[in-house]
Amino acid sequence: MNTHDLVAFVAVVETGSIVAASTRLNLTQPGVTRRIQNLEEMLGTQLLDRLSKPLKPTAAGHEAYEQGRRLLRMLDDLKAGVANDGVVRGEFRLGLTPFLSEAGLSAPLDAVRAEFPALSVRVVSGWSPNQVERVSRNELDAAAICLPDGAVPPADLVSDDLGAQPVVFVVARDTKIPRTVDLERLSQLSWVINQDGCGFRDTLKRRFDAEHLPFTVAVEALDSELRLSLVARGLGVGLVTPLALKRSAFRKQLKPVAARDFNPAVRAWLVHRPPAGRLARPINLFREGLDRELQALIRA
């Protein structure tokens, strides 16, 4: 088997098209097509459903992809084990959801870079559902994500539970609202919140939908401090972690509000596809560091 043919096939499955695979591999589109054909001829079966858009593997193609991806990972592990006395090298593609970026990009990342200096770490930010998909497609080696408490990552991923992460509701200090309210009163306010894909937003919407209450978004904004500035100006109610509120320049202009019988939280996870191979140690080191950081944030 020509491993270049296998690499091309894996790239097509993961990107969903010949065009995207050719860009990833820096090959011409006919070159990628020929490599796929070579692999199909060698295996004696059709691997891609060429009528589907994006391109999808056939049943045989799906099995070839799973086995082929493991084979390529094993080859990478072999190269890493033979070269330079087993030094872990290559690329570590790590996904981070925005909520975990501050914790993940501090001590945990520094520890990985110090322990594995020959390893190139590439960090990609994005919402949790997208990060999970990218890990599943082998576009990321691991991802730190947040899911609504009670939801779990896909069963085919290795998932380490990093615990529940609390948040608090905040409104402008002069808002005429008690410090403890029921959900119906809270639903009368508009929200200043993250875009769709945020685990906290999903948790909120699920609860409000379950209570048949409106959930009206006034402003979507990615940056936490920007959202707090808008809340402080009276544009609506927001969600914030206790530490972010403590550090915010707008904390004196904000008032925390508790909701009766509702303590919103999401659960943090570190996910990766098995086997981790040469990246097992970097992934474990990052997970341990992130876990320590999150526990410290909860205690702060």
Number of C-alpha atoms within 10 A of each C-alpha: 9 10 14 14 20 22 19 24 28 25 25 27 22 20 21 18 18 23 16 15 24 20 14 13 15 11 13 14 16 12 15 25 18 14 19 24 18 16 22 18 12 11 13 9 13 17 24 21 14 13 8 11 9 14 17 20 23 16 13 13 21 16 13 19 23 11 11 18 18 16 14 15 16 16 14 15 19 14 17 17 15 10 12 10 8 13 16 24 21 15 13 20 17 22 29 24 24 22 25 18 18 13 20 24 14 13 16 20 20 14 15 21 16 10 13 16 13 13 18 15 18 11 18 15 17 19 19 25 16 15 24 25 13 18 20 19 17 19 17 22 21 30 28 28 29 32 22 21 17 10 11 14 19 12 7 11 17 16 19 16 15 20 16 20 22 17 20 17 20 24 28 25 17 12 14 8 14 12 13 13 14 13 17 14 13 21 15 13 18 18 23 27 25 21 15 11 16 23 25 26 18 16 18 17 16 14 15 17 11 9 11 10 16 15 18 14 15 13 17 13 14 13 12 20 17 13 24 31 19 19 26 24 17 18 19 24 28 27 25 22 17 18 13 15 21 13 10 16 12 18 18 12 18 24 20 20 18 19 17 10 9 11 11 21 22 23 20 28 24 25 27 24 18 12 13 19 15 22 20 13 15 22 21 15 17 24 24 13 20 26 22 15 18 20 14 11 16 14 8 9
